Amino acid sequence: MLLAAVSVLTFVLLNFSSGDVATAIVQRRDGDVTTSAIQAERVELGLDRSLPHRYLENIRRAAHGDLGTSLLNGEPVADEIASRVAPTARLAGAGALVAVLGGLTLGMLGVLVGRRWTAQWLRLAMLATLSVPSFALAYLGVLVFGLWWHLLPTQGTVGPRSLVLPALVLGLPLAAALGRVTEARLRSTMSEPYITTARARGLSEPACLLRHALPNAAASLLVVFGNHVGYAIAGTLVVETIFGWPGLGAYLVQSLQLRDWYPLQASVLVVAAAAIGARGVAGSLAVLVDPRTAGQS
């Protein structure tokens, strides 16, 4: 249902957005834009038909695996998307790994350091990371690690090192958000009676946290992590564009700039489906770990 709503909303917004794909095609092909040429192109593309007819036709073709053809380069959209799924999956996976590991580490550190001044600095650092927009963090990373220190490549995929900077830019804000949630959940769990009993048996605070609090909070944290992994997938749009990453995000932005409808619709739906799927998988795992979390996902 959610995916259907996304498809309808995307189709409507594209059709009511400024710019005309027929004009863009004629201008790119002929250079000389005339009303008759634009009208002929619109008829050829089927843009003169009603919106419901065009939407239903798109759904019918998509159900048979036909995502359309790029109006500007004539390539099948399904083939272009298939070639870009793997790079986006690598980037989203690396960003999610940074987010999960960083969020768990920050959350546990926040609980262990308690109310000391180091905890205040830790929370301030997380808040500052959350406050910086992704594009600003990306440009800062390019400036520092690429132009000043020459430690990491900043464009394209020239080896495993190319993944480091985009993954950090994608994952660090999510790690800060997850860290705050993890700290709150673990702090609440650490006040439970069974934790007090574990302390009475002589277990240290880190041992209580790792052996008791973290496993018992795992199910609820899985739900939160699943939602944020979805954000990581959606966040690849900005990161891929800035770092020249050849994935779905860059493809979507390029299609938007050229008013190429079929790639735009297909890319948005694929990204939305991946985000919804990640959330669903995390919710299912959380229910397996603890059935009481069934209503949280």
Rosetta blueprint (number, residue, H / E / L):
1 M L
2 L H
3 L H
4 A H
5 A H
6 V H
7 S H
8 V H
9 L H
10 T H
11 F H
12 V H
13 L H
14 L H
15 N H
16 F H
17 S L
18 S L
19 G L
20 D L
21 V H
22 A H
23 T H
24 A H
25 I H
26 V H
27 Q H
28 R H
29 R H
30 D H
31 G L
32 D L
33 V L
34 T L
35 T H
36 S H
37 A H
38 I H
39 Q H
40 A H
41 E H
42 R H
43 V H
44 E H
45 L H
46 G L
47 L L
48 D L
49 R L
50 S L
51 L H
52 P H
53 H H
54 R H
55 Y H
56 L H
57 E H
58 N H
59 I H
60 R H
61 R H
62 A H
63 A H
64 H L
65 G L
66 D L
67 L L
68 G L
69 T E
70 S L
71 L L
72 L L
73 N L
74 G L
75 E L
76 P E
77 V H
78 A H
79 D H
80 E H
81 I H
82 A H
83 S H
84 R H
85 V H
86 A H
87 P H
88 T H
89 A H
90 R H
91 L H
92 A H
93 G H
94 A H
95 G H
96 A H
97 L H
98 V H
99 A H
100 V H
101 L H
102 G H
103 G H
104 L H
105 T H
106 L H
107 G H
108 M H
109 L H
110 G H
111 V H
112 L H
113 V H
114 G L
115 R L
116 R L
117 W H
118 T H
119 A H
120 Q H
121 W H
122 L H
123 R H
124 L H
125 A H
126 M H
127 L H
128 A H
129 T H
130 L H
131 S H
132 V L
133 P L
134 S H
135 F H
136 A H
137 L H
138 A H
139 Y H
140 L H
141 G H
142 V H
143 L H
144 V H
145 F H
146 G H
147 L H
148 W H
149 W L
150 H L
151 L L
152 L L
153 P L
154 T L
155 Q L
156 G L
157 T L
158 V L
159 G L
160 P H
161 R H
162 S H
163 L H
164 V H
165 L H
166 P H
167 A H
168 L H
169 V H
170 L H
171 G H
172 L H
173 P H
174 L H
175 A H
176 A H
177 A H
178 L H
179 G H
180 R H
181 V H
182 T H
183 E H
184 A H
185 R H
186 L H
187 R H
188 S H
189 T H
190 M L
191 S L
192 E L
193 P H
194 Y H
195 I H
196 T H
197 T H
198 A H
199 R H
200 A H
201 R L
202 G L
203 L L
204 S L
205 E H
206 P H
207 A H
208 C H
209 L H
210 L H
211 R H
212 H H
213 A H
214 L H
215 P H
216 N H
217 A H
218 A H
219 A H
220 S H
221 L H
222 L H
223 V H
224 V H
225 F H
226 G H
227 N H
228 H H
229 V H
230 G H
231 Y H
232 A H
233 I H
234 A H
235 G H
236 T H
237 L H
238 V H
239 V H
240 E H
241 T H
242 I H
243 F H
244 G L
245 W L
246 P L
247 G L
248 L H
249 G H
250 A H
251 Y H
252 L H
253 V H
254 Q H
255 S H
256 L H
257 Q H
258 L L
259 R L
260 D L
261 W H
262 Y H
263 P H
264 L H
265 Q H
266 A H
267 S H
268 V H
269 L H
270 V H
271 V H
272 A H
273 A H
274 A H
275 A H
276 I H
277 G H
278 A H
279 R H
280 G H
281 V H
282 A H
283 G H
284 S H
285 L H
286 A H
287 V H
288 L H
289 V H
290 D L
291 P H
292 R H
293 T H
294 A L
295 G L
296 Q L
297 S L
